[in-house]
């Protein structure tokens, strides 16, 4: 395989992951081809599974068999999802081994209905991690008030956790504290730190969608100049905080015991506004110790015409000025990020419910055909 832009990204310290899963992706060899191209991991969520199961017949034969076993829609989904995650982790295992546990992960999310249920999240995360039974599995947990103690408890137990639905600096602070506290607990108990992996998934383009709508209500040149800028500015400030947190004595003590960095993962990096370049977010968030997870269309666009350069720390003075200007035009980013978290939970809960309905419908349709 010739060198691609994804290999060049790796040389700059960033891993590109694929934000997509489907049975045919695994069975056809396409995921293995993506790995050869330089893809270093895979993420999934309820929306992606809903699209895969509802939008294809990839799963129909298995649904027939599971229906004959009188399994519920939720039980069927779990079997389908775990089979997909196992298939993907097996393909990515070579990456996991080559990178000594830094890359090669596949993420599976806890039910969005557990976003405000600490113990329920812990119980389901343990269950899913054990069921998948692959070391290169991430369990995704949302960065809610109830999620933080679950994240800490699960990491302390030795699970790999992808913290999702992060939009604000406050969430990032809470997530890193949960990670550090969990590792300190393990260290105190003399447990291994070297294979505990975690990423902090920070959402980017959704910030611009919401902020741009508000800026459209304002006519000042200052307001208009901020369109399409705040998502990246917000992310760049988080990266600066990442550098500070993982440079102090607290981290150095853990690193000396073999701990891995909790990398920042840029999520929601497909361009939602067609007026913006389709590689806007991947191009502008490249830097060491980061991950970017992208859907297939954005991946293909980046491979074709993306720009590989260390951009994450470019223009920081301008970034700070943009965030100050946003406040000056009367838009409170903290309020927006709180709204985005609430909306994000709903955006995953709705496709999850739709998915359960789809499976129930397929059960009855396929039963009639049988």
C-alpha positions as CSV (number, residue, x, y, z in Angstrom):
1,X,0.0,0.0,0.0
2,X,1.5,3.4,-1.0
3,X,1.9,6.0,1.7
4,X,-1.3,8.0,2.1
5,X,-2.3,11.3,3.9
6,X,-3.3,9.1,6.9
7,X,0.2,7.8,7.2
8,X,1.4,11.4,7.1
9,X,-1.0,12.3,9.8
10,X,0.4,9.5,12.0
11,X,3.8,11.0,11.6
12,X,2.5,14.3,13.0
13,X,1.0,12.4,16.0
14,X,-2.7,12.2,14.9
15,X,-4.7,9.0,14.3
16,X,-7.6,9.0,11.9
17,X,-10.4,6.7,12.9
18,X,-13.6,5.8,11.0
19,X,-16.9,6.9,12.4
20,X,-19.0,4.2,10.8
21,X,-19.9,0.5,11.2
22,X,-21.9,-2.0,9.1
23,X,-21.7,-5.7,8.7
24,X,-20.8,-5.5,5.0
25,X,-17.9,-3.2,5.8
26,X,-16.4,-6.0,7.9
27,X,-17.4,-9.0,5.8
28,X,-16.4,-7.4,2.4
29,X,-12.9,-6.7,3.4
30,X,-13.4,-2.9,3.1
31,X,-12.5,-2.2,6.7
32,X,-9.2,-4.1,6.2
33,X,-8.6,-2.0,3.1
34,X,-9.2,1.2,5.2
35,X,-6.7,-0.1,7.7
36,X,-4.1,-0.5,5.0
37,X,-4.9,3.0,3.9
38,X,-4.0,4.2,7.4
39,X,-7.3,4.1,9.4
40,X,-6.3,3.4,13.0
41,X,-9.6,2.8,14.8
42,X,-13.4,2.8,14.5
43,X,-16.2,4.5,16.4
44,X,-20.0,3.7,16.5
45,X,-23.1,5.2,18.0
46,X,-26.8,4.5,18.0
47,X,-27.4,6.6,14.9
48,X,-24.8,4.7,13.0
49,X,-26.2,1.3,14.0
50,X,-29.7,2.5,13.2
51,X,-28.6,3.4,9.7
52,X,-26.8,0.1,9.2
53,X,-29.5,-2.2,10.4
54,X,-32.5,-0.3,9.0
55,X,-30.8,0.6,5.8
56,X,-29.6,-2.8,4.7
57,X,-30.4,-6.5,4.6
58,X,-27.0,-7.3,6.1
59,X,-28.6,-8.5,9.3
60,X,-31.8,-10.0,8.2
61,X,-30.7,-13.7,8.3
62,X,-29.4,-13.2,11.8
63,X,-32.6,-11.4,12.9
64,X,-34.6,-14.4,11.7
65,X,-32.5,-16.8,13.8
66,X,-32.7,-14.6,16.9
67,X,-36.4,-14.1,16.5
68,X,-36.8,-17.9,16.5
69,X,-35.1,-17.8,19.9
70,X,-37.8,-15.4,21.1
71,X,-35.3,-12.6,21.8
72,X,-36.6,-9.1,22.3
73,X,-35.6,-6.2,20.0
74,X,-33.1,-5.0,22.6
75,X,-31.6,-8.4,23.0
76,X,-31.4,-8.8,19.2
77,X,-29.6,-5.4,18.9
78,X,-27.1,-6.4,21.5
79,X,-26.2,-9.6,19.6
80,X,-25.9,-7.8,16.3
81,X,-23.9,-4.9,17.7
82,X,-21.5,-7.2,19.6
83,X,-20.9,-9.4,16.6
84,X,-20.0,-6.3,14.5
85,X,-17.7,-4.9,17.2
86,X,-16.0,-8.3,17.6
87,X,-15.5,-8.5,13.8
88,X,-14.1,-4.9,13.7
89,X,-11.8,-5.4,16.7
90,X,-10.4,-8.5,15.2
91,X,-9.5,-6.7,12.0
92,X,-8.0,-3.8,14.0
93,X,-6.1,-6.1,16.4
94,X,-2.9,-5.8,14.3
95,X,-3.0,-2.0,14.8
96,X,-3.5,-2.5,18.5
97,X,-0.6,-4.8,18.7
98,X,1.7,-2.7,16.6
99,X,1.0,0.4,18.6
100,X,1.2,-1.3,21.9
101,X,-2.4,-0.5,22.8
102,X,-2.4,3.1,21.6
103,X,-4.6,2.6,18.6
104,X,-6.7,-0.2,17.0
105,X,-9.8,0.4,19.1
106,X,-13.5,0.0,18.3
107,X,-16.1,1.9,20.3
108,X,-19.5,0.6,21.5
109,X,-21.8,3.0,23.3
110,X,-23.9,2.3,26.4
111,X,-27.6,2.9,26.0
112,X,-28.4,6.7,25.7
113,X,-31.2,6.1,28.2
114,X,-28.5,5.6,30.8
115,X,-27.0,9.1,30.3
116,X,-28.2,10.2,33.8
117,X,-27.9,6.8,35.5
118,X,-24.5,6.3,37.1
119,X,-25.0,2.7,38.3
120,X,-26.9,1.7,35.2
121,X,-24.0,3.0,33.1
122,X,-21.5,1.1,35.2
123,X,-23.5,-2.2,35.0
124,X,-24.1,-2.0,31.2
125,X,-20.5,-1.0,30.5
126,X,-19.1,-3.9,32.4
127,X,-21.6,-6.2,30.7
128,X,-20.7,-5.0,27.1
129,X,-17.0,-5.0,27.7
130,X,-17.2,-8.6,29.0
131,X,-19.4,-9.7,26.1
132,X,-17.2,-8.2,23.4
133,X,-14.2,-9.8,25.2
134,X,-11.5,-8.0,23.2
135,X,-8.8,-5.9,24.7
136,X,-9.1,-3.3,21.9
137,X,-12.7,-2.3,22.8
138,X,-13.7,1.1,24.0
139,X,-17.0,1.6,25.9
140,X,-18.5,5.0,25.2
141,X,-19.9,6.9,28.2
142,X,-21.4,10.4,27.9
143,X,-19.8,13.3,29.8
144,X,-22.8,14.1,32.1
145,X,-22.8,14.8,35.8
146,X,-23.9,11.2,36.3
147,X,-21.4,9.9,33.8
148,X,-18.2,11.3,35.5
149,X,-18.3,8.9,38.5
150,X,-19.1,6.0,36.2
151,X,-16.1,6.9,34.0
152,X,-13.8,7.0,37.0
153,X,-15.1,3.7,38.4
154,X,-14.9,1.9,35.1
155,X,-11.4,3.1,34.3
156,X,-10.3,2.2,37.8
157,X,-11.6,-1.4,37.1
158,X,-9.5,-1.6,34.0
159,X,-12.1,-0.9,31.2
160,X,-11.1,1.3,28.2
161,X,-13.4,4.3,28.1
162,X,-14.3,6.7,25.3
163,X,-15.9,9.7,26.9
164,X,-18.4,11.2,24.4
165,X,-20.7,14.2,23.9
166,X,-18.2,16.7,25.2
167,X,-18.7,20.3,24.1
168,X,-17.2,22.5,26.9
169,X,-14.0,23.2,28.7
170,X,-15.9,22.4,32.0
171,X,-16.7,18.9,30.7
172,X,-13.1,18.4,29.6
173,X,-11.8,19.4,33.1
174,X,-14.2,16.9,34.7
175,X,-13.3,14.1,32.3
176,X,-9.5,14.5,32.8
177,X,-10.0,14.6,36.6
178,X,-12.0,11.4,36.4
179,X,-9.2,9.8,34.3
180,X,-6.4,10.8,36.6
181,X,-8.2,9.8,39.7
182,X,-9.0,6.4,38.3
183,X,-5.3,5.8,37.4
184,X,-4.2,7.0,40.8
185,X,-6.6,4.4,42.4
186,X,-5.1,1.7,40.3
187,X,-1.6,2.7,41.1
188,X,-2.3,2.8,44.8
189,X,-3.5,-0.8,44.5
190,X,-0.4,-1.8,42.6
191,X,-2.4,-2.5,39.4
192,X,-1.0,-2.2,35.8
193,X,-1.6,1.2,34.2
194,X,0.0,0.5,30.8
195,X,-3.0,-0.9,28.9
196,X,-5.8,1.4,30.3
197,X,-6.8,3.5,27.4
198,X,-9.1,6.5,27.2
199,X,-10.0,9.2,24.7
200,X,-12.0,12.4,25.4
201,X,-14.3,12.9,22.5
202,X,-14.8,16.6,21.9
203,X,-17.5,17.6,19.4
204,X,-16.8,20.3,16.9
205,X,-19.1,21.0,14.0
206,X,-22.3,20.9,16.1
207,X,-21.0,24.0,17.9
208,X,-20.8,25.8,14.6
209,X,-24.3,24.7,13.6
210,X,-25.8,26.2,16.7
211,X,-23.6,29.3,17.0
212,X,-24.0,30.1,13.3
213,X,-27.8,30.0,13.6
214,X,-27.5,32.6,16.4
215,X,-25.0,34.7,14.5
216,X,-27.5,34.8,11.5
217,X,-29.8,36.8,13.7
218,X,-27.2,39.5,14.1
219,X,-26.2,41.9,11.4
220,X,-22.9,43.4,12.7
221,X,-19.8,42.6,10.7
222,X,-18.2,41.4,13.9
223,X,-20.9,38.8,14.4
224,X,-20.8,37.7,10.7
225,X,-17.0,37.3,10.8
226,X,-17.3,34.6,13.5
227,X,-19.4,32.2,11.4
228,X,-17.7,28.8,11.0
229,X,-15.0,29.7,13.4
230,X,-16.2,28.9,17.0
231,X,-16.2,25.1,16.8
232,X,-12.5,25.1,15.9
233,X,-11.6,27.9,18.3
234,X,-13.4,26.0,21.1
235,X,-11.5,22.8,20.3
236,X,-8.1,24.5,20.0
237,X,-8.5,25.9,23.6
238,X,-9.3,22.4,24.8
239,X,-6.0,21.2,23.3
240,X,-4.1,23.9,25.1
241,X,-5.6,22.7,28.4
242,X,-4.8,19.1,27.4
243,X,-1.1,20.1,27.1
244,X,-1.2,21.8,30.6
245,X,-2.9,18.9,32.4
246,X,-0.7,16.2,30.9
247,X,2.5,18.0,31.8
248,X,2.4,18.5,35.5
249,X,3.7,16.4,38.4
250,X,0.5,14.6,38.9
251,X,0.6,13.2,35.4
252,X,4.3,12.6,35.4
253,X,4.0,10.3,38.4
254,X,1.4,8.2,36.6
255,X,3.4,8.2,33.3
256,X,6.4,6.9,35.2
257,X,4.3,3.9,36.1
258,X,3.5,3.3,32.5
259,X,0.2,5.2,32.1
260,X,-1.0,6.1,28.6
261,X,-2.1,9.7,27.8
262,X,-5.8,10.3,27.5
263,X,-5.9,11.7,24.0
264,X,-8.3,14.3,22.8
265,X,-10.5,12.9,20.0
266,X,-12.2,15.3,17.6
267,X,-15.7,14.1,16.9
268,X,-18.5,15.6,14.8
269,X,-15.9,16.7,12.2
270,X,-17.9,16.3,9.0
271,X,-18.9,19.7,7.6
272,X,-22.6,20.3,8.1
273,X,-22.7,23.7,6.2
274,X,-22.2,23.1,2.4
275,X,-20.8,26.6,2.2
276,X,-17.7,25.5,4.2
277,X,-14.9,23.2,2.8
278,X,-15.6,19.5,3.3
279,X,-12.3,19.1,5.1
280,X,-12.5,22.2,7.2
281,X,-12.4,20.5,10.6
282,X,-9.8,17.7,9.8
283,X,-7.5,20.3,8.2
284,X,-7.5,22.6,11.2
285,X,-7.2,20.2,14.1
286,X,-4.0,18.3,13.4
287,X,-1.6,17.9,16.2
288,X,0.3,15.4,18.5
289,X,-1.6,13.0,20.8
290,X,-5.0,13.6,19.0
291,X,-7.5,11.4,17.2
292,X,-10.0,12.5,14.6
293,X,-13.0,10.2,13.8
294,X,-14.7,10.9,10.5
295,X,-17.5,9.3,8.5
296,X,-16.5,7.6,5.2
297,X,-17.4,10.7,3.0
298,X,-15.1,13.0,5.0
299,X,-12.4,10.3,5.1
300,X,-12.5,10.0,1.3
301,X,-12.5,13.8,0.9
302,X,-9.5,14.1,3.2
303,X,-7.5,11.4,1.4
304,X,-8.3,13.2,-1.9
305,X,-7.7,16.9,-1.0
306,X,-7.1,17.3,2.7
307,X,-4.1,19.3,3.9
308,X,-1.6,17.6,6.3
309,X,0.1,20.2,8.5
310,X,0.4,20.8,12.2
311,X,-2.5,23.2,12.5
312,X,-3.8,22.7,16.1
313,X,-1.7,25.5,17.5
314,X,-1.9,27.9,14.6
315,X,-3.5,31.3,15.2
316,X,-4.1,30.9,18.9
317,X,-4.2,34.7,19.5
318,X,-6.9,35.0,16.8
319,X,-8.8,32.1,18.4
320,X,-8.9,33.8,21.7
321,X,-10.0,37.0,20.1
322,X,-12.8,35.1,18.3
323,X,-14.1,33.7,21.6
324,X,-13.9,37.1,23.2
325,X,-15.8,38.6,20.2
326,X,-18.5,35.9,20.6
327,X,-19.2,37.1,24.1
328,X,-19.1,40.7,23.0
329,X,-21.9,40.1,20.5
330,X,-24.0,38.6,23.3
331,X,-23.6,34.9,22.7
332,X,-22.8,32.8,25.8
333,X,-20.8,29.7,24.7
334,X,-21.3,28.0,28.1
335,X,-25.1,28.1,27.7
336,X,-24.8,26.8,24.1
337,X,-22.6,23.9,25.2
338,X,-25.1,22.9,27.9
339,X,-27.9,22.9,25.3
340,X,-25.8,20.8,22.9
341,X,-25.2,18.2,25.6
342,X,-28.9,17.9,26.3
343,X,-29.7,17.8,22.6
344,X,-26.9,15.3,21.9
345,X,-28.4,12.8,24.4
346,X,-31.8,13.2,22.6
347,X,-30.1,12.8,19.2
348,X,-28.8,9.4,20.3
349,X,-31.9,8.3,22.2
350,X,-34.2,8.9,19.2
351,X,-32.3,6.7,16.7
352,X,-32.0,4.1,19.5
353,X,-35.8,4.0,19.9
354,X,-36.2,4.0,16.1
355,X,-33.7,1.1,15.9
356,X,-35.7,-0.9,18.4
357,X,-38.8,-0.2,16.2
358,X,-37.0,-1.2,13.1
359,X,-35.9,-4.5,14.6
360,X,-39.4,-5.2,15.8
361,X,-40.8,-4.5,12.3
362,X,-38.1,-6.7,10.7
363,X,-38.9,-9.5,13.1
364,X,-42.5,-9.5,12.1
365,X,-41.8,-9.1,8.4
366,X,-39.2,-11.8,8.3
367,X,-41.3,-14.1,10.4
368,X,-44.1,-13.7,7.8
369,X,-41.7,-14.4,4.9
370,X,-40.4,-17.5,6.7
